[in-house]
């Protein structure tokens, strides 16, 4: 098993979820985060006060997936989230030793199963 962490532009989240659903990936976690990379600092004036924005809003998707689905999942994320501009984000992949199902208290062996899609993206 692998854990994919993808840092994306917030406006690309919906497209990314649709792309993941299209390849059968339906389980993930999404968090709102802020960060700094190659994007330039922005400045402006609000109510007569100057301000600088050095941390930019992003979303972080976390997906635990079977080894055989990693490349397809990464390609789906890149194709949906890429704009070609600085600030598109990053994808990190790490190994997962085990996953437990809290409800049953047992090792979760269903991560390797692809399920039919249900509901909306």
The 8 nearest C-alpha neighbors of each residue, nearest first, counted from 0:
[[1, 65, 66, 95, 64, 94, 63, 2],
 [0, 2, 94, 95, 64, 93, 63, 66],
 [3, 1, 63, 93, 62, 92, 94, 95],
 [2, 4, 92, 62, 61, 91, 63, 5],
 [3, 5, 61, 91, 60, 90, 92, 2],
 [4, 6, 90, 60, 59, 89, 7, 3],
 [5, 7, 59, 88, 89, 58, 90, 57],
 [8, 6, 88, 58, 57, 87, 9, 5],
 [7, 9, 57, 11, 10, 87, 58, 88],
 [10, 8, 57, 11, 58, 12, 7, 56],
 [9, 11, 8, 12, 13, 14, 7, 80],
 [12, 10, 80, 9, 8, 14, 13, 15],
 [13, 11, 15, 9, 14, 10, 16, 8],
 [12, 14, 16, 15, 11, 17, 10, 120],
 [15, 13, 17, 11, 16, 12, 79, 18],
 [14, 16, 79, 18, 12, 17, 13, 76],
 [15, 17, 19, 13, 18, 14, 20, 12],
 [16, 18, 20, 14, 15, 19, 120, 21],
 [19, 17, 15, 21, 16, 20, 75, 14],
 [20, 18, 24, 16, 21, 22, 17, 75],
 [19, 21, 23, 17, 24, 22, 18, 25],
 [20, 22, 18, 19, 23, 17, 24, 116],
 [23, 21, 20, 19, 24, 18, 72, 71],
 [24, 22, 20, 21, 25, 113, 19, 116],
 [25, 23, 19, 20, 22, 26, 113, 21],
 [24, 26, 20, 23, 27, 19, 116, 114],
 [27, 25, 24, 62, 28, 63, 64, 61],
 [26, 28, 62, 61, 25, 60, 29, 63],
 [27, 29, 61, 60, 62, 30, 26, 59],
 [28, 30, 60, 59, 61, 58, 27, 31],
 [31, 29, 59, 58, 32, 60, 28, 61],
 [30, 32, 58, 57, 59, 29, 33, 56],
 [33, 31, 57, 58, 56, 30, 59, 34],
 [34, 32, 56, 55, 57, 54, 31, 35],
 [35, 33, 54, 55, 56, 32, 36, 57],
 [34, 36, 54, 55, 53, 37, 38, 33],
 [35, 37, 38, 86, 34, 85, 39, 88],
 [38, 36, 85, 86, 39, 35, 40, 88],
 [39, 37, 86, 85, 36, 40, 35, 55],
 [40, 38, 41, 37, 53, 36, 85, 35],
 [39, 41, 53, 52, 38, 51, 42, 54],
 [42, 40, 52, 51, 39, 53, 43, 50],
 [43, 41, 51, 50, 52, 40, 49, 44],
 [42, 44, 50, 49, 51, 45, 41, 48],
 [43, 45, 49, 48, 47, 50, 46, 42],
 [44, 46, 48, 47, 49, 43, 50, 42],
 [47, 45, 48, 44, 49, 43, 50, 42],
 [46, 48, 45, 44, 49, 43, 50, 42],
 [47, 49, 45, 44, 46, 50, 43, 51],
 [50, 48, 44, 43, 45, 47, 51, 42],
 [49, 51, 42, 43, 44, 48, 52, 45],
 [52, 50, 42, 41, 53, 43, 40, 49],
 [51, 53, 41, 40, 54, 42, 50, 55],
 [52, 54, 40, 51, 55, 41, 35, 39],
 [55, 53, 34, 35, 33, 52, 56, 40],
 [54, 56, 33, 34, 35, 57, 53, 52],
 [57, 55, 33, 32, 34, 54, 58, 9],
 [58, 56, 8, 32, 9, 33, 7, 31],
 [59, 57, 31, 7, 9, 32, 30, 6],
 [58, 60, 6, 30, 5, 29, 7, 31],
 [59, 61, 29, 5, 28, 4, 62, 58],
 [62, 60, 4, 28, 27, 3, 29, 59],
 [61, 63, 27, 3, 2, 64, 60, 4],
 [64, 62, 2, 1, 3, 0, 61, 65],
 [63, 65, 1, 0, 62, 110, 2, 68],
 [66, 64, 0, 111, 68, 67, 1, 110],
 [65, 67, 0, 68, 69, 1, 64, 70],
 [66, 68, 65, 69, 70, 64, 71, 0],
 [69, 67, 65, 71, 66, 70, 72, 64],
 [70, 68, 72, 66, 71, 67, 73, 64],
 [69, 71, 73, 72, 68, 74, 67, 66],
 [72, 70, 74, 68, 73, 69, 75, 22],
 [71, 73, 75, 69, 70, 74, 68, 76],
 [72, 74, 70, 76, 75, 71, 69, 77],
 [73, 75, 77, 71, 72, 76, 78, 70],
 [76, 74, 72, 78, 73, 18, 77, 19],
 [75, 77, 73, 79, 74, 78, 15, 80],
 [78, 76, 74, 80, 81, 79, 75, 73],
 [77, 79, 75, 76, 80, 81, 74, 18],
 [78, 80, 15, 76, 77, 14, 81, 75],
 [81, 79, 11, 77, 78, 76, 15, 82],
 [80, 82, 77, 83, 78, 87, 79, 84],
 [83, 81, 84, 87, 80, 85, 79, 86],
 [84, 82, 81, 85, 87, 86, 80, 88],
 [83, 85, 82, 86, 87, 81, 38, 88],
 [86, 84, 38, 87, 37, 83, 88, 36],
 [85, 87, 38, 88, 84, 37, 36, 8],
 [86, 88, 85, 81, 7, 8, 84, 82],
 [89, 87, 7, 6, 86, 8, 90, 5],
 [88, 90, 6, 5, 91, 7, 87, 4],
 [89, 91, 5, 4, 6, 92, 3, 88],
 [90, 92, 4, 3, 5, 89, 93, 2],
 [93, 91, 3, 2, 4, 1, 90, 94],
 [94, 92, 2, 1, 95, 3, 91, 4],
 [93, 95, 1, 2, 0, 96, 92, 3],
 [94, 96, 1, 0, 97, 2, 93, 98],
 [97, 95, 94, 0, 98, 1, 93, 2],
 [98, 96, 95, 99, 106, 0, 107, 108],
 [97, 99, 107, 106, 100, 96, 95, 108],
 [100, 98, 106, 107, 105, 101, 104, 97],
 [99, 101, 107, 104, 102, 103, 105, 106],
 [100, 102, 104, 103, 99, 105, 107, 106],
 [103, 101, 100, 104, 105, 99, 107, 106],
 [104, 102, 105, 101, 100, 99, 106, 107],
 [103, 105, 101, 100, 102, 99, 106, 107],
 [106, 104, 103, 99, 100, 107, 101, 102],
 [105, 107, 99, 98, 100, 108, 97, 104],
 [108, 106, 99, 100, 98, 109, 105, 110],
 [107, 109, 110, 106, 111, 98, 112, 99],
 [110, 108, 112, 111, 107, 113, 106, 100],
 [111, 109, 112, 108, 64, 65, 107, 63],
 [110, 112, 65, 109, 113, 108, 64, 0],
 [113, 111, 109, 110, 114, 108, 65, 64],
 [112, 114, 23, 111, 115, 24, 110, 109],
 [113, 115, 112, 116, 23, 25, 24, 117],
 [116, 114, 117, 113, 23, 25, 24, 20],
 [117, 115, 114, 23, 118, 20, 25, 21],
 [118, 116, 115, 119, 114, 120, 25, 20],
 [119, 117, 120, 116, 20, 115, 25, 17],
 [118, 120, 117, 116, 17, 20, 16, 25],
 [119, 17, 16, 118, 20, 13, 117, 25]]
